[in-house]
Amino acid sequence: MKALFFDIDGTLIDPNIGIMHVPESVKTELQRLKNLGHKLFIATGRPKAMLNEDLLSLPMDGYILYNGGVIEVEDKVIYENKMDYELAKATCDMLEKLGSDYMLETAHHIYINPAFHELYDFFKELGMEKMFSLDFDRDEVLHRTIKVEANVKHQDYDLLEHHLEHDFGYMIKNDEHGSDHCFEFYSPTISKALAIERVLNYYQIPKKQSYGFGDGDNDIEMFNYVKHSIAMGNASAEVMAAADITTDTIENDGLAKILKVLIPS
């Protein structure tokens, strides 16, 4: 039995076509591997609420979400790395003081005040507003929060970075999901590699039977952990250098091609 871990953007889907659509060739290969008895997982920085029906319909055995902040196996959450409540609250209080829009992301839901027009309207224009819960108790949700995602004014970057990195010790990352003001805040102990280790232990699959497929910088730690690492053809030179193998791009059927080669029937 092998365990295969797949990034989403640029790996399972082509991010350049505007919709989250998995090629039919990839769907066929994933089902073939599933029928052979292998375990398949999505490993992404996204929350599950941001996966569309095309992704959720894939024959996956589980999901590594938030780059390892949540692990879901066979419809059961087996691990959550929540933000510390007091620090999450202080972070949100400061964002509000700065006038920054933000949303709270938990294992299964995303919460946003619809008065945060810049962030809410961005997703609404993409037709993704249904993923949000709008009526909620902020304090209650903060006890379950994995990640805070915010739009921050450029003039406030220095203040925010000092506050979070030096005073709180949280990871801070420019996300650039469409706005160059978007940042993510989450526990610094979140790791795709540690999440993969937990999944392998859960199924008692040896590390030598693990495969990681990706194209982004956040996949490098996954590549450094799994036994077999495969970079997509659209990956950067740094990501390719971290991988054992580089395949073609997703638009050129790279994922389906390499799956046939690596794990034949």
N, C-alpha and C positions, 0 to 999 in steps of 0.2 A: 504494500500500500504506500502510495506517495501522497505528499501534501503540496498543493500548488497555491501560490498567493499572487493575486493580480491587482495591480493599481488600476485606476479607472481612466482618467483623462490621458489620452495619448497611448493607452495600452489596450483597454477593452473598447474604447470609443475614440472616434476622431473628433477632437475638440474644435476643429476648423469648420465643421458642417453646421454648427449652431444648435443641434439637438443631441441628446444623449441616446444614440442609437448604436447597438452592438451589431456588427456585421453578421450575416447569417452563417458565414463560414466559421466564425468564432463560436457561435451558438452550437453548431454541429459538433465541433471539436470538444467543447466542454461537455456536451452530453455523452460523447463517446468515452471520454475519460471517466465521467461519472459511472457509466455502465461497466467500466473496467474495475470499479471499486476504489478509485482514488478519491481523495478529499480535496474539495475546491473551496477557496476563500477569496473574497474581495478584501483588499488591504488598502484603505484610503484615508485621506484626511477629512473626508466629508462625514457629516452625521447621516444616519440612515434616512432621516426625513428628506434629505436632498438626493436620494436615489429614486429614479423614475421607475415606472412599471417594467420598462424594457430590461433594466438592470436587475430589478427584484424578481423577475421571472426566470433568471438564469438558474441552472441547477447547482447553486452554491450550498455548501454545508454550513457556512457561517460567514461572519463579517468582522473584520478588524476595522473599527471606525475611529475617527479623530486621531489618526496616526498611532493608534494603540491605546487611546483613552477609554475605549469601550470594546469588549470582545463579546460577540454574540455567536453562539454555536447551537444549531438546530433549534432556533427560535427561543433560546434561553440566554440571558445575559450572564456570563460567568465571571466577568471582571469589569469594574468601573474605577477609573482614576479621577475622582471628583476634585474640583478646586476646593481649597480650604475656605470654609464659609466666611470667616471674618475678612480674609484677604479678598475674596470675590466681592463681598459687600463694599469694602473700601475702594476697590477698583471701579465698581459701578457708580459709587458716590462721586468719585473724581471725574468719571466720564460725564456725569450729569452736570457737574460744576463747570466743566469745560464746554458744555453744550454739544457733546458728541452723541450721535445716535449709536445704539448698540442692541444686540440681541443675545439672549441666553440660550445655550444649547445643552440639552440633557441627553440621556441615553436614547430616548425615543421621540422627543419633541423639541421644537424651537419656539421660543417665546419672544415677542416683541411688542412694544408699545406702538400702536399705529400712528401716534403723534410724531414718531421718529421718521419723518417723511423721506429723508434722503435714502436711508437704508431700506425702508419698507417699500417705497415706490420703485427702487431699483429692481427688487425681486418681483414686484407686481407687474412691471413692464415685461418681465420674462415669463409671465403667467405662472409664477411659483408662489403666489400669496397664500395658496391653500395649505402650504406646509407650516404656516405660523399658527400658534395659539395667541390670541389677542387679549383675552380676559383672564388674568391670572394674578396670584399673590406673589409679588416679587421676592419677598423674604422666604416664602416656602420653596420657590423654584431655585433660589440661590443655594439651598441646602443640597440640591441635586445637580448643580451645574458642572458640566465637564469643561466647557469653553465659553468665553465671552468674545463675541466678534463685534468690532466697532468701527465706525467712520470717525477719523480724528483729523481735525484741521491741521494743515501743515505747520502753522506757527506754534502748535502745541506739541510737536513731536519730541523735542528735547525734554520738556517737562515730564511727559508721559513715560518716556524711556527711562529716565532717571528714577522716577517713582516706582515703576514696576520691576526693573531689573536690579536696582540697587537696594530699594527698601523692601520689596516683596520677594524677589527671587523668581518671578514667573518668567516663562518663555514669552518673548514678544517677537512677532513675525509679521512682516508686511505681506498681506495675502494677495492683493491686486486682483480681486475677483471681478474687476470691471471699474473700480474706483481706486485711484492711487492713494486714497486716504484710509484704506481698510486695513485693520490690524486684528490679530487674534491673540488672545491671552489664555494660557492654560498651564497646568502643572509642568514643571521642567522634567519630571520623571516619566512623562509619556514617551513611549518608544515603540515603533513598529517591530523592532527586533525582539524586545521583551515580550510583546504580544504574540509573535510567532512562536517563541519558545513556550509560552503558556499553552498555545493550541497544540503544539507537538506533544507536550506532556499530557494534555487532556486525552488525546487519542493514542498515546504511547507509540508515536511514529518516530523512528530514529531521524536525527538531523540529516544524515546522509541521503535521506529520501525527500528532502525539502527543496522546492523550486520557487524562485521569486521573479516576477515579471514587472518591469516598470520603466519609466522614462524621466522621472523628476528627481530633483535633489533630495527630496524626502524619502526616496527609495534606496539611497546609498546605504543607509544603515541596515535596511533589509538585505541588500546584496552582500554586505559584510557578514551577515549572520547565516543565511541559508547556504546549503551546499552547492546549489546550482543557481546562478544568477544570470538573467537574460535581460538585456537592455533593448528597447525598441529603437528603430532606425532614426526616430525623431529626437532621441535623447541628446543631451549636451555631451561634449567631449569628456567632461569630468564623470558623468554618469556612465558613459560607455567604458571608461577606464576602470571603473569599479566593478564591472560585470565580467563574467566568464565568456559570455557570448553576446554578440549584437545581431539582431534579426532585422528584417525590413520594417518599414513603417506600417502602422495600422491600416492606412488607406491602400497600401500595396499588399495587404493580406499577410503582413509579417507575423502576427501572432498565430494564426491558424497554421501557417507553414512550419513554424518552429515547433509547435506542439506535435505535429505529425512526425517530425524528425526525432525529437527527444523521447517521446513516449509512443512508439508504434503499437498497434493492436497485436 
